[in-house]
Amino acid sequence: MRLDIKHWKLLEAVGKYGSLGRAADAIGVTQSALSHRLAEAERRLGCPIFEREGRRLRPTPAGQSLVQAAQLLLPELSRAEKDFEQTAQNASHLVRIGVAAYSAYHWVPGFLASLTVKREKLQVDFVAAATREAENTLLTGATDLLISPVNIDNSAFSSVPLIDDELVLVTHPQHPFADKPWIIAEDLADVDYLTYSLDALPGFEYERFIKPSGIRLRHIQSVEMTDAIVEMIGVDLGISILSKWAITRSLTQKLVAAVPLTENGLPLTWYVLTRKSDAKHPAVQLTLDALCQWFNPR
């Protein structure tokens, strides 16, 4: 190999942050040292890895494949070290699970209880950061399994459908909309609308329900945590469109009400995603199988 591990760390960091300064801060070296390290890597390979685009560094076409390899390989090396330490200490395998977009963990106690016969060999942790940075947490190894309401398009991932769900309007139980058999987008024109993201996320309510109607929501408030949105709706401070499955507990407790979107509803499928590189990782596959059995018992 022509490159050392320090060069692969450089590739991953510059590819992620787009500048030597931010990459140097992330790695913990000076910008000057990182600049010399990049020059050394390019000298060893015989061609440029990055090119300047304004103030940013962008991988060359050939460099892009190296950056992608670094993003995949470094988490695997880190995982191998941690697995070695755990095995050497006779510890259980650690598998990290995240839920994308929604802070929906009402299912966790029942799922963990179903793992009682396997806990000697398996430890499961949950990663809150996946709510906002879903794809990155799976790509970097911060999570090993990602439960997501969208099938993320990334060639490094494998996915399995997990839950059949729907997007619904969430209101206070006494709100005038709560008794409607369904709503249409035009009903939302003058309401206080709460959203956890102002971005028009593909596959969600703006793209599939609001935008096609041509209406403009006049009163929008951004609340970055879905739990907080549900709490605000529970005291009649607005309405929102959310996953019905994600708010199961609040619906069961009748803190909020759910109303279908259009006469036919707006279906939503949740997926569980893993890295393809973990296809033969026993702990990840064991947890994946357990999730599929828990959500879809035969």
Backbone as CSV, one residue per row, in Angstrom:
resi,resn,N_x,N_y,N_z,CA_x,CA_y,CA_z,C_x,C_y,C_z
1,MET,0.832,-1.194,0.000,0.000,0.000,0.000,0.871,1.251,0.000
2,ARG,0.483,2.233,-0.778,1.255,3.466,-0.858,0.863,4.454,0.238
3,LEU,-0.374,4.373,0.723,-0.851,5.321,1.723,-0.883,4.675,3.105
4,ASP,-0.570,5.487,4.121,-0.651,5.049,5.509,-2.021,5.415,6.077
5,ILE,-2.319,4.933,7.283,-3.606,5.206,7.910,-3.815,6.706,8.102
6,LYS,-2.723,7.455,8.342,-2.872,8.902,8.529,-3.374,9.570,7.245
7,HIS,-2.991,9.014,6.087,-3.473,9.571,4.827,-4.953,9.260,4.620
8,TRP,-5.372,8.054,4.987,-6.785,7.683,4.846,-7.651,8.546,5.756
9,LYS,-7.150,8.863,6.959,-7.895,9.758,7.847,-8.014,11.145,7.240
10,LEU,-6.953,11.586,6.592,-6.989,12.870,5.899,-8.060,12.871,4.814
11,LEU,-8.075,11.820,4.005,-9.045,11.733,2.905,-10.471,11.789,3.435
12,GLU,-10.724,11.064,4.514,-12.083,11.032,5.073,-12.482,12.413,5.596
13,ALA,-11.569,13.076,6.297,-11.890,14.357,6.918,-12.047,15.468,5.884
14,VAL,-11.136,15.554,4.910,-11.247,16.600,3.883,-12.481,16.346,3.014
15,GLY,-12.749,15.099,2.713,-13.951,14.784,1.958,-15.212,15.195,2.682
16,LYS,-15.215,15.067,4.006,-16.394,15.412,4.811,-16.554,16.918,4.972
17,TYR,-15.439,17.627,5.286,-15.535,19.041,5.640,-15.228,19.994,4.488
18,GLY,-14.514,19.516,3.463,-14.269,20.363,2.297,-13.198,21.411,2.478
19,SER,-12.472,21.392,3.578,-11.388,22.361,3.769,-10.320,21.753,4.661
20,LEU,-9.078,22.186,4.462,-7.982,21.680,5.277,-8.100,22.149,6.723
21,GLY,-8.591,23.398,6.919,-8.686,23.935,8.271,-9.633,23.128,9.143
22,ARG,-10.847,22.888,8.636,-11.838,22.146,9.426,-11.422,20.681,9.579
23,ALA,-10.804,20.126,8.523,-10.342,18.742,8.612,-9.227,18.613,9.645
24,ALA,-8.331,19.590,9.679,-7.234,19.563,10.645,-7.777,19.623,12.073
25,ASP,-8.790,20.469,12.302,-9.399,20.558,13.634,-10.019,19.219,14.023
26,ALA,-10.671,18.563,13.062,-11.338,17.288,13.363,-10.329,16.196,13.702
27,ILE,-9.193,16.196,12.991,-8.185,15.158,13.213,-7.330,15.468,14.427
28,GLY,-7.163,16.783,14.717,-6.342,17.170,15.863,-4.908,17.469,15.499
29,VAL,-4.675,17.999,14.285,-3.336,18.416,13.873,-3.430,19.836,13.344
30,THR,-2.292,20.451,13.062,-2.300,21.800,12.509,-2.635,21.753,11.023
31,GLN,-3.146,22.877,10.514,-3.462,22.936,9.086,-2.197,22.763,8.251
32,SER,-1.091,23.299,8.721,0.168,23.163,8.000,0.587,21.700,7.902
33,ALA,0.459,20.970,9.034,0.826,19.555,9.032,-0.059,18.760,8.094
34,LEU,-1.355,19.107,8.059,-2.272,18.379,7.187,-1.996,18.694,5.721
35,SER,-1.593,19.936,5.434,-1.243,20.307,4.068,-0.038,19.506,3.583
36,HIS,0.962,19.344,4.456,2.135,18.531,4.110,1.736,17.069,3.920
37,ARG,0.813,16.588,4.752,0.361,15.194,4.655,-0.360,14.965,3.320
38,LEU,-1.182,15.947,2.894,-1.875,15.821,1.609,-0.879,15.826,0.456
39,ALA,0.115,16.709,0.532,1.139,16.758,-0.520,1.893,15.432,-0.596
40,GLU,2.153,14.844,0.562,2.849,13.559,0.591,1.998,12.460,-0.049
41,ALA,0.705,12.435,0.264,-0.181,11.423,-0.308,-0.250,11.556,-1.825
42,GLU,-0.374,12.801,-2.317,-0.450,13.021,-3.758,0.869,12.671,-4.439
43,ARG,1.972,12.914,-3.734,3.283,12.561,-4.279,3.414,11.039,-4.380
44,ARG,2.951,10.328,-3.369,3.032,8.869,-3.388,2.173,8.271,-4.496
45,LEU,1.006,8.885,-4.745,0.096,8.344,-5.764,0.394,8.873,-7.161
46,GLY,1.102,10.004,-7.231,1.509,10.526,-8.529,0.488,11.381,-9.225
47,CYS,-0.588,11.804,-8.535,-1.585,12.684,-9.161,-2.396,13.370,-8.073
48,PRO,-3.060,14.494,-8.415,-3.848,15.233,-7.413,-5.038,14.415,-6.917
49,ILE,-5.358,14.579,-5.636,-6.527,13.931,-5.040,-7.671,14.927,-4.921
50,PHE,-7.335,16.191,-4.627,-8.337,17.247,-4.487,-7.993,18.400,-5.421
51,GLU,-9.028,19.170,-5.763,-8.830,20.397,-6.523,-9.632,21.512,-5.869
52,ARG,-9.169,22.755,-6.040,-9.843,23.876,-5.382,-11.072,24.310,-6.178
53,GLU,-12.145,24.583,-5.413,-13.379,25.122,-5.994,-13.777,26.298,-5.113
54,GLY,-13.289,27.485,-5.446,-13.443,28.620,-4.549,-12.575,28.403,-3.328
55,ARG,-13.194,28.432,-2.145,-12.462,28.206,-0.906,-12.488,26.748,-0.471
56,ARG,-13.199,25.944,-1.206,-13.364,24.544,-0.808,-12.442,23.627,-1.614
57,LEU,-12.166,22.471,-1.037,-11.432,21.420,-1.723,-12.434,20.361,-2.163
58,ARG,-12.434,20.052,-3.448,-13.347,19.053,-3.991,-12.530,17.907,-4.564
59,PRO,-12.920,16.646,-4.277,-12.149,15.523,-4.815,-12.150,15.528,-6.341
60,THR,-11.012,15.199,-6.929,-10.978,14.967,-8.370,-11.784,13.698,-8.670
61,PRO,-12.136,13.444,-9.923,-12.861,12.199,-10.217,-12.156,10.963,-9.678
62,ALA,-10.816,10.926,-9.814,-10.069,9.790,-9.275,-10.032,9.833,-7.752
63,GLY,-9.942,11.040,-7.195,-9.893,11.182,-5.747,-11.193,10.807,-5.066
64,GLN,-12.317,10.966,-5.779,-13.612,10.651,-5.178,-13.693,9.195,-4.730
65,SER,-13.137,8.298,-5.536,-13.181,6.877,-5.172,-12.347,6.623,-3.914
66,LEU,-11.243,7.362,-3.744,-10.434,7.211,-2.533,-11.185,7.726,-1.299
67,VAL,-11.861,8.864,-1.464,-12.632,9.429,-0.352,-13.731,8.466,0.076
68,GLN,-14.440,7.898,-0.887,-15.503,6.946,-0.569,-14.948,5.715,0.126
69,ALA,-13.783,5.258,-0.332,-13.157,4.100,0.313,-12.781,4.427,1.754
70,ALA,-12.259,5.632,1.979,-11.893,6.036,3.341,-13.118,6.087,4.243
71,GLN,-14.239,6.606,3.705,-15.473,6.705,4.499,-16.013,5.338,4.879
72,LEU,-15.741,4.345,4.071,-16.206,2.990,4.378,-15.213,2.223,5.241
73,LEU,-13.924,2.386,4.948,-12.907,1.562,5.602,-12.609,1.996,7.029
74,LEU,-12.543,3.297,7.299,-12.168,3.755,8.633,-13.166,3.310,9.708
75,PRO,-14.491,3.428,9.468,-15.421,2.897,10.475,-15.254,1.398,10.695
76,GLU,-14.909,0.667,9.616,-14.713,-0.772,9.760,-13.472,-1.077,10.599
77,LEU,-12.419,-0.307,10.407,-11.215,-0.499,11.215,-11.493,-0.174,12.687
78,SER,-12.228,0.909,12.910,-12.590,1.271,14.281,-13.445,0.188,14.910
79,ARG,-14.392,-0.332,14.126,-15.253,-1.414,14.616,-14.411,-2.644,14.956
80,ALA,-13.449,-2.975,14.119,-12.619,-4.150,14.358,-11.845,-4.014,15.671
81,GLU,-11.334,-2.794,15.932,-10.618,-2.570,17.185,-11.537,-2.749,18.394
82,LYS,-12.748,-2.174,18.303,-13.689,-2.274,19.418,-14.137,-3.716,19.623
83,ASP,-14.378,-4.423,18.520,-14.776,-5.822,18.634,-13.671,-6.654,19.268
84,PHE,-12.430,-6.328,18.889,-11.302,-7.046,19.488,-11.245,-6.801,21.001
85,GLU,-11.389,-5.546,21.399,-11.332,-5.215,22.823,-12.434,-5.929,23.596
86,GLN,-13.644,-5.950,23.015,-14.767,-6.596,23.690,-14.566,-8.105,23.777
87,THR,-14.071,-8.694,22.689,-13.838,-10.133,22.691,-12.746,-10.492,23.698
88,ALA,-11.689,-9.662,23.715,-10.590,-9.922,24.639,-11.045,-9.829,26.084
89,GLN,-12.035,-8.981,26.349,-12.547,-8.814,27.702,-13.765,-9.699,27.956
90,ASN,-14.044,-10.587,26.997,-15.203,-11.482,27.103,-16.506,-10.695,27.223
91,ALA,-16.559,-9.541,26.520,-17.751,-8.697,26.565,-18.698,-9.054,25.439
92,SER,-19.912,-8.529,25.518,-20.899,-8.799,24.473,-20.614,-7.934,23.251
93,HIS,-21.147,-8.343,22.105,-21.053,-7.524,20.902,-21.988,-6.330,21.042
94,LEU,-21.499,-5.162,20.681,-22.284,-3.939,20.770,-22.849,-3.590,19.398
95,VAL,-24.156,-3.403,19.325,-24.820,-2.983,18.095,-25.585,-1.705,18.388
96,ARG,-25.396,-0.700,17.536,-26.008,0.608,17.748,-27.157,0.802,16.765
97,ILE,-28.312,1.221,17.283,-29.503,1.433,16.463,-29.903,2.901,16.529
98,GLY,-30.279,3.464,15.391,-30.797,4.831,15.349,-32.127,4.873,14.629
99,VAL,-32.919,5.899,14.915,-34.190,6.124,14.233,-34.096,7.466,13.523
100,ALA,-34.267,7.465,12.214,-34.127,8.685,11.419,-35.384,9.536,11.503
101,ALA,-35.198,10.848,11.474,-36.263,11.848,11.353,-37.098,12.003,12.622
102,TYR,-37.530,10.916,13.220,-38.400,10.984,14.396,-37.680,10.418,15.631
103,SER,-37.957,11.029,16.786,-37.447,10.466,18.040,-38.477,9.478,18.571
104,ALA,-38.597,8.354,17.854,-39.642,7.362,18.130,-39.014,6.114,18.744
105,TYR,-39.103,6.003,20.069,-38.496,4.867,20.764,-39.493,4.168,21.689
106,HIS,-40.789,4.341,21.435,-41.807,3.713,22.270,-41.771,2.182,22.189
107,TRP,-41.177,1.655,21.132,-41.128,0.215,20.887,-39.945,-0.465,21.576
108,VAL,-39.014,0.337,22.085,-37.749,-0.204,22.585,-37.911,-1.183,23.747
109,PRO,-38.699,-0.865,24.796,-38.787,-1.823,25.910,-39.255,-3.212,25.485
110,GLY,-40.276,-3.261,24.653,-40.764,-4.562,24.197,-39.746,-5.295,23.349
111,PHE,-39.044,-4.541,22.492,-38.033,-5.176,21.644,-36.894,-5.734,22.483
112,LEU,-36.398,-4.954,23.443,-35.298,-5.424,24.278,-35.718,-6.633,25.111
113,ALA,-36.971,-6.629,25.561,-37.450,-7.785,26.322,-37.437,-9.047,25.475
114,SER,-37.634,-8.886,24.180,-37.632,-10.054,23.288,-36.231,-10.615,23.080
115,LEU,-35.211,-9.872,23.500,-33.818,-10.301,23.309,-33.231,-10.984,24.541
116,THR,-34.038,-11.292,25.539,-33.498,-11.784,26.807,-32.631,-13.026,26.647
117,VAL,-32.998,-13.923,25.740,-32.211,-15.158,25.604,-30.898,-14.905,24.869
118,LYS,-30.735,-13.723,24.292,-29.546,-13.460,23.492,-28.614,-12.448,24.143
119,ARG,-28.986,-11.886,25.282,-28.244,-10.756,25.818,-26.822,-11.081,26.247
120,GLU,-26.528,-12.344,26.497,-25.153,-12.676,26.865,-24.195,-12.398,25.715
121,LYS,-24.694,-12.416,24.498,-23.848,-12.207,23.329,-24.138,-10.885,22.611
122,LEU,-25.103,-10.118,23.107,-25.521,-8.941,22.368,-25.880,-7.800,23.301
123,GLN,-25.287,-6.650,23.046,-25.642,-5.425,23.747,-26.143,-4.424,22.716
124,VAL,-27.298,-3.831,22.970,-27.895,-2.892,22.023,-27.912,-1.501,22.639
125,ASP,-27.361,-0.523,21.912,-27.426,0.882,22.306,-28.237,1.649,21.268
126,PHE,-28.753,2.819,21.670,-29.549,3.642,20.768,-28.897,5.008,20.615
127,VAL,-28.846,5.499,19.380,-28.065,6.688,19.034,-29.012,7.826,18.675
128,ALA,-29.106,8.828,19.542,-30.027,9.943,19.323,-29.638,10.792,18.113
129,ALA,-28.336,10.860,17.805,-27.872,11.701,16.694,-28.457,11.274,15.359
130,ALA,-28.914,10.029,15.254,-29.468,9.540,13.983,-30.739,10.274,13.592
131,THR,-31.418,10.884,14.557,-32.650,11.611,14.245,-32.378,12.708,13.231
132,ARG,-31.252,13.413,13.373,-30.942,14.542,12.488,-29.909,14.203,11.422
133,GLU,-29.015,13.254,11.695,-27.915,12.960,10.763,-27.914,11.481,10.415
134,ALA,-29.050,11.016,9.930,-29.269,9.581,9.750,-28.226,8.935,8.841
135,GLU,-28.095,9.414,7.624,-27.203,8.784,6.656,-25.761,8.820,7.132
136,ASN,-25.351,9.949,7.708,-23.964,10.080,8.143,-23.636,9.138,9.296
137,THR,-24.583,8.947,10.226,-24.299,8.057,11.356,-24.109,6.617,10.901
138,LEU,-24.872,6.201,9.887,-24.718,4.831,9.387,-23.434,4.706,8.573
139,LEU,-23.145,5.719,7.785,-21.957,5.682,6.934,-20.678,5.669,7.760
140,THR,-20.655,6.411,8.862,-19.428,6.528,9.657,-19.307,5.462,10.734
141,GLY,-20.353,4.658,10.934,-20.294,3.620,11.950,-20.836,4.036,13.299
142,ALA,-21.363,5.265,13.418,-21.976,5.677,14.686,-23.220,4.847,14.972
143,THR,-23.917,4.426,13.905,-24.999,3.453,14.036,-24.672,2.247,13.159
144,ASP,-25.227,1.095,13.527,-25.058,-0.125,12.746,-26.346,-0.506,12.016
145,LEU,-27.471,-0.137,12.618,-28.766,-0.317,11.975,-29.535,0.989,12.095
146,LEU,-30.200,1.359,11.012,-30.939,2.619,10.975,-32.381,2.334,10.571
147,ILE,-33.320,2.680,11.451,-34.741,2.564,11.133,-35.168,3.902,10.546
148,SER,-35.591,3.884,9.288,-35.782,5.136,8.549,-37.116,5.149,7.803
149,PRO,-37.830,6.298,7.812,-39.074,6.405,7.058,-38.856,6.697,5.578
150,VAL,-37.623,6.595,5.137,-37.302,6.732,3.715,-36.162,5.779,3.400
151,ASN,-36.191,5.191,2.237,-35.145,4.260,1.819,-33.989,5.067,1.244
152,ILE,-32.970,5.304,2.048,-31.871,6.187,1.650,-31.119,5.597,0.456
153,ASP,-30.938,6.405,-0.561,-30.275,5.963,-1.787,-28.764,6.094,-1.628
154,ASN,-28.133,5.018,-1.206,-26.681,5.002,-1.030,-26.201,3.596,-1.358
155,SER,-25.271,3.492,-2.287,-24.812,2.178,-2.747,-24.110,1.387,-1.655
156,ALA,-23.754,2.047,-0.541,-23.080,1.346,0.561,-24.074,0.662,1.500
157,PHE,-25.381,0.924,1.305,-26.382,0.432,2.237,-27.243,-0.675,1.630
158,SER,-27.738,-1.558,2.503,-28.792,-2.506,2.167,-30.014,-2.141,2.995
159,SER,-31.209,-2.443,2.483,-32.419,-2.075,3.220,-33.450,-3.184,3.150
160,VAL,-34.285,-3.237,4.186,-35.384,-4.204,4.272,-36.627,-3.440,4.730
161,PRO,-37.778,-3.575,4.050,-39.007,-2.929,4.542,-39.358,-3.467,5.924
162,LEU,-39.783,-2.577,6.827,-39.997,-2.979,8.217,-41.429,-2.722,8.693
163,ILE,-41.971,-1.539,8.411,-43.266,-1.145,8.957,-44.103,-0.475,7.875
164,ASP,-45.353,-0.881,7.738,-46.321,-0.168,6.903,-46.991,0.900,7.763
165,ASP,-46.904,2.136,7.348,-47.337,3.260,8.169,-48.064,4.258,7.271
166,GLU,-48.423,5.404,7.826,-48.989,6.478,7.018,-48.676,7.814,7.668
167,LEU,-48.612,8.848,6.843,-48.520,10.210,7.344,-49.925,10.682,7.686
168,VAL,-50.074,11.332,8.839,-51.384,11.808,9.281,-51.260,13.227,9.801
169,LEU,-52.396,13.927,9.786,-52.458,15.220,10.448,-52.622,14.978,11.940
170,VAL,-51.794,15.623,12.748,-51.843,15.446,14.197,-52.391,16.736,14.813
171,THR,-53.470,16.601,15.579,-54.129,17.757,16.165,-54.418,17.505,17.643
172,HIS,-54.814,18.556,18.338,-55.373,18.413,19.685,-56.702,17.660,19.559
173,PRO,-57.037,16.802,20.530,-58.293,16.034,20.414,-59.539,16.890,20.266
174,GLN,-59.504,18.153,20.729,-60.664,19.029,20.624,-60.581,19.994,19.438
175,HIS,-59.575,19.841,18.619,-59.428,20.718,17.452,-60.558,20.442,16.464
176,PRO,-61.039,21.463,15.753,-62.108,21.244,14.766,-61.776,20.188,13.722
177,PHE,-60.497,20.017,13.390,-60.123,19.016,12.382,-60.202,17.582,12.917
178,ALA,-60.207,17.421,14.239,-60.112,16.081,14.827,-61.285,15.189,14.447
179,ASP,-62.440,15.787,14.161,-63.632,15.004,13.818,-63.826,14.813,12.314
180,LYS,-62.934,15.366,11.516,-63.077,15.217,10.063,-62.654,13.806,9.634
181,PRO,-63.342,13.216,8.650,-62.934,11.883,8.183,-61.572,11.908,7.503
182,TRP,-61.237,13.019,6.878,-59.923,13.250,6.289,-59.799,14.739,6.015
183,ILE,-58.587,15.171,5.706,-58.391,16.571,5.331,-57.741,16.651,3.960
184,ILE,-57.848,17.823,3.361,-57.135,18.119,2.125,-56.136,19.230,2.417
185,ALA,-55.174,19.415,1.537,-54.100,20.373,1.800,-54.632,21.784,2.003
186,GLU,-55.700,22.143,1.293,-56.240,23.497,1.406,-56.735,23.803,2.823
187,ASP,-57.047,22.776,3.605,-57.483,22.995,4.987,-56.393,23.632,5.844
188,LEU,-55.128,23.504,5.414,-54.003,23.935,6.243,-53.556,25.368,5.980
189,ALA,-54.209,26.062,5.053,-53.707,27.359,4.605,-53.542,28.361,5.748
190,ASP,-54.457,28.382,6.700,-54.431,29.426,7.732,-54.198,28.894,9.144
191,VAL,-53.713,27.665,9.285,-53.502,27.095,10.619,-52.084,27.385,11.102
192,ASP,-51.851,27.200,12.397,-50.493,27.279,12.960,-49.845,25.915,12.763
193,TYR,-48.892,25.863,11.845,-48.314,24.578,11.437,-46.928,24.416,12.038
194,LEU,-46.711,23.277,12.707,-45.426,22.970,13.336,-44.672,21.958,12.491
195,THR,-43.401,22.209,12.240,-42.602,21.278,11.439,-41.235,21.087,12.078
196,TYR,-40.681,19.871,11.964,-39.351,19.611,12.531,-38.249,19.922,11.534
197,SER,-38.620,20.220,10.276,-37.610,20.570,9.275,-38.234,21.486,8.231
198,LEU,-37.561,22.594,7.944,-38.030,23.500,6.899,-37.579,23.045,5.516
199,ASP,-36.746,21.997,5.462,-36.319,21.449,4.180,-37.446,20.611,3.582
200,ALA,-37.588,20.662,2.268,-38.599,19.861,1.576,-38.047,18.451,1.374
201,LEU,-38.206,17.600,2.377,-37.624,16.266,2.333,-38.371,15.382,1.346
202,PRO,-37.657,14.664,0.470,-38.326,13.801,-0.510,-39.107,12.686,0.168
203,GLY,-40.329,12.447,-0.313,-41.146,11.365,0.220,-42.012,11.755,1.400
204,PHE,-41.911,13.023,1.843,-42.680,13.453,3.002,-43.814,14.397,2.588
205,GLU,-44.424,15.065,3.588,-45.696,15.735,3.359,-45.634,16.889,2.372
206,TYR,-44.533,17.652,2.387,-44.494,18.798,1.478,-44.508,18.336,0.026
207,GLU,-43.640,17.394,-0.294,-43.528,16.918,-1.679,-44.785,16.192,-2.139
208,ARG,-45.405,15.401,-1.251,-46.494,14.521,-1.654,-47.883,15.098,-1.407
209,PHE,-47.998,16.076,-0.520,-49.329,16.534,-0.111,-49.524,18.035,-0.277
210,ILE,-48.577,18.835,0.205,-48.753,20.286,0.203,-48.405,20.898,-1.152
211,LYS,-47.228,20.577,-1.678,-46.788,21.189,-2.939,-47.743,20.927,-4.094
212,PRO,-48.249,19.682,-4.297,-49.160,19.459,-5.433,-50.429,20.313,-5.386
213,SER,-50.845,20.734,-4.190,-52.069,21.538,-4.073,-51.855,22.988,-4.476
214,GLY,-50.602,23.432,-4.438,-50.303,24.816,-4.785,-50.535,25.808,-3.666
215,ILE,-50.920,25.336,-2.463,-51.166,26.277,-1.374,-49.858,26.713,-0.740
216,ARG,-49.943,27.797,0.013,-48.789,28.297,0.771,-49.181,28.370,2.240
217,LEU,-48.441,27.664,3.083,-48.707,27.713,4.516,-48.255,29.061,5.060
218,ARG,-49.171,29.763,5.710,-48.873,31.141,6.128,-48.258,31.222,7.515
219,HIS,-48.494,30.218,8.344,-48.022,30.287,9.732,-47.238,29.012,10.053
220,ILE,-45.925,29.063,9.855,-45.077,27.887,10.073,-44.103,28.176,11.205
221,GLN,-43.988,27.217,12.124,-43.005,27.305,13.202,-42.129,26.065,13.168
222,SER,-40.827,26.270,13.172,-39.889,25.156,13.162,-39.573,24.727,14.591
223,VAL,-39.822,23.439,14.873,-39.511,22.844,16.174,-38.724,21.575,15.871
224,GLU,-37.445,21.548,16.208,-36.552,20.531,15.673,-36.715,19.136,16.270
225,MET,-37.491,18.994,17.321,-37.701,17.678,17.932,-39.164,17.284,17.808
226,THR,-39.417,16.108,17.243,-40.799,15.671,17.061,-41.506,15.466,18.393
227,ASP,-40.780,15.055,19.433,-41.395,14.931,20.759,-41.956,16.269,21.221
228,ALA,-41.194,17.338,20.973,-41.647,18.668,21.377,-42.863,19.102,20.572
229,ILE,-42.895,18.739,19.284,-44.058,19.062,18.462,-45.315,18.411,19.036
230,VAL,-45.215,17.143,19.385,-46.367,16.427,19.931,-46.815,17.061,21.239
231,GLU,-45.871,17.459,22.093,-46.222,18.109,23.349,-46.945,19.435,23.099
232,MET,-46.491,20.194,22.105,-47.143,21.468,21.784,-48.547,21.248,21.235
233,ILE,-48.708,20.235,20.399,-50.044,19.926,19.879,-50.967,19.504,21.019
234,GLY,-50.395,18.798,21.992,-51.190,18.329,23.118,-51.788,19.442,23.956
235,VAL,-51.229,20.658,23.881,-51.811,21.813,24.576,-52.359,22.816,23.567
236,ASP,-52.640,22.328,22.357,-53.335,23.091,21.308,-52.560,24.317,20.842
237,LEU,-51.246,24.152,20.648,-50.419,25.248,20.140,-50.104,25.097,18.667
238,GLY,-50.806,24.239,17.969,-50.589,24.064,16.543,-50.942,22.661,16.103
239,ILE,-50.728,22.392,14.817,-50.945,21.062,14.249,-49.717,20.695,13.425
240,SER,-49.618,19.444,13.031,-48.478,19.008,12.225,-48.867,17.771,11.436
241,ILE,-48.004,17.381,10.515,-48.146,16.122,9.790,-46.970,15.242,10.172
242,LEU,-47.275,14.073,10.738,-46.240,13.192,11.258,-46.566,11.741,10.933
243,SER,-45.590,10.884,11.150,-45.801,9.436,11.036,-46.746,8.967,12.134
244,LYS,-47.765,8.207,11.762,-48.718,7.696,12.752,-48.040,6.718,13.704
245,TRP,-47.159,5.872,13.151,-46.462,4.909,14.008,-45.579,5.607,15.031
246,ALA,-44.933,6.698,14.623,-43.996,7.387,15.506,-44.684,8.004,16.716
247,ILE,-45.983,8.283,16.612,-46.691,8.916,17.739,-47.680,7.938,18.377
248,THR,-47.422,6.630,18.252,-48.320,5.607,18.774,-48.681,5.842,20.234
249,ARG,-47.681,6.118,21.072,-47.942,6.263,22.507,-48.866,7.443,22.781
250,SER,-48.625,8.579,22.140,-49.459,9.760,22.362,-50.885,9.539,21.877
251,LEU,-51.041,8.790,20.786,-52.384,8.473,20.303,-53.100,7.541,21.273
252,THR,-52.381,6.534,21.765,-52.979,5.592,22.718,-53.432,6.302,23.991
253,GLN,-52.648,7.261,24.442,-52.974,8.018,25.648,-53.962,9.149,25.375
254,LYS,-54.351,9.320,24.105,-55.320,10.338,23.678,-54.856,11.759,23.994
255,LEU,-53.533,11.943,23.950,-52.983,13.284,24.109,-53.162,14.095,22.836
256,VAL,-53.191,13.401,21.689,-53.395,14.027,20.394,-54.332,13.140,19.573
257,ALA,-54.785,13.674,18.444,-55.631,12.907,17.530,-54.966,12.865,16.158
258,ALA,-55.265,11.820,15.388,-54.700,11.657,14.046,-55.830,11.652,13.018
259,VAL,-55.637,12.412,11.941,-56.638,12.520,10.881,-55.981,12.136,9.559
260,PRO,-56.594,11.247,8.761,-55.993,10.853,7.482,-55.801,12.037,6.539
261,LEU,-54.805,11.944,5.680,-54.558,12.937,4.642,-55.196,12.437,3.352
262,THR,-56.203,13.125,2.886,-57.021,12.773,1.717,-57.849,11.522,2.006
263,GLU,-58.787,11.269,1.161,-59.699,10.139,1.345,-58.963,8.810,1.315
264,ASN,-57.879,8.742,0.562,-57.145,7.483,0.405,-55.950,7.352,1.340
265,GLY,-55.696,8.370,2.143,-54.548,8.318,3.039,-53.238,8.571,2.313
266,LEU,-52.168,8.679,3.069,-50.836,8.922,2.506,-49.875,7.901,3.109
267,PRO,-49.708,6.737,2.442,-48.909,5.648,3.026,-47.431,6.016,3.165
268,LEU,-46.815,5.382,4.140,-45.404,5.592,4.426,-44.813,4.247,4.829
269,THR,-43.649,3.917,4.281,-42.973,2.665,4.634,-41.694,2.971,5.397
270,TRP,-41.524,2.304,6.535,-40.269,2.389,7.282,-39.367,1.239,6.854
271,TYR,-38.076,1.530,6.799,-37.071,0.538,6.412,-36.046,0.400,7.532
272,VAL,-35.378,-0.736,7.557,-34.193,-0.867,8.401,-33.010,-1.021,7.461
273,LEU,-32.020,-0.139,7.625,-30.860,-0.096,6.746,-29.615,-0.533,7.486
274,THR,-28.739,-1.226,6.776,-27.441,-1.629,7.296,-26.386,-1.339,6.241
275,ARG,-25.130,-1.379,6.644,-24.042,-1.264,5.677,-23.845,-2.619,4.983
276,LYS,-23.629,-2.596,3.681,-23.384,-3.840,2.950,-22.139,-4.551,3.476
277,SER,-21.215,-3.773,3.983,-19.981,-4.375,4.509,-20.238,-5.198,5.761
278,ASP,-21.428,-5.045,6.377,-21.776,-5.821,7.575,-22.610,-7.056,7.245
279,ALA,-22.651,-7.434,5.974,-23.502,-8.564,5.567,-23.147,-9.856,6.287
280,LYS,-21.896,-9.984,6.717,-21.480,-11.199,7.423,-21.123,-10.936,8.880
281,HIS,-21.510,-9.769,9.386,-21.231,-9.453,10.789,-22.310,-10.115,11.647
282,PRO,-21.961,-11.089,12.474,-22.988,-11.887,13.159,-23.879,-11.077,14.089
283,ALA,-23.317,-10.130,14.833,-24.130,-9.373,15.787,-25.121,-8.454,15.080
284,VAL,-24.654,-7.815,14.006,-25.548,-6.936,13.243,-26.671,-7.743,12.604
285,GLN,-26.331,-8.879,12.018,-27.343,-9.707,11.370,-28.314,-10.297,12.388
286,LEU,-27.826,-10.651,13.563,-28.693,-11.156,14.621,-29.705,-10.091,15.032
287,THR,-29.234,-8.854,15.187,-30.118,-7.762,15.580,-31.094,-7.419,14.466
288,LEU,-30.616,-7.442,13.223,-31.498,-7.196,12.082,-32.629,-8.221,12.041
289,ASP,-32.278,-9.485,12.198,-33.302,-10.537,12.204,-34.281,-10.334,13.354
290,ALA,-33.760,-9.953,14.530,-34.626,-9.747,15.688,-35.597,-8.589,15.458
291,LEU,-35.114,-7.505,14.831,-35.988,-6.376,14.513,-37.100,-6.794,13.551
292,CYS,-36.727,-7.521,12.509,-37.717,-7.953,11.522,-38.763,-8.864,12.162
293,GLN,-38.331,-9.756,13.049,-39.262,-10.656,13.731,-40.151,-9.891,14.706
294,TRP,-39.594,-8.882,15.366,-40.365,-8.122,16.336,-41.476,-7.318,15.658
295,PHE,-41.124,-6.652,14.555,-42.102,-5.800,13.880,-43.035,-6.576,12.948
296,ASN,-42.600,-7.742,12.509,-43.427,-8.555,11.604,-43.423,-9.995,12.075
297,PRO,-44.044,-10.287,13.215,-44.050,-11.656,13.726,-44.806,-12.591,12.791
298,ARG,-44.298,-13.790,12.645,-44.934,-14.750,11.741,-45.916,-15.641,12.512
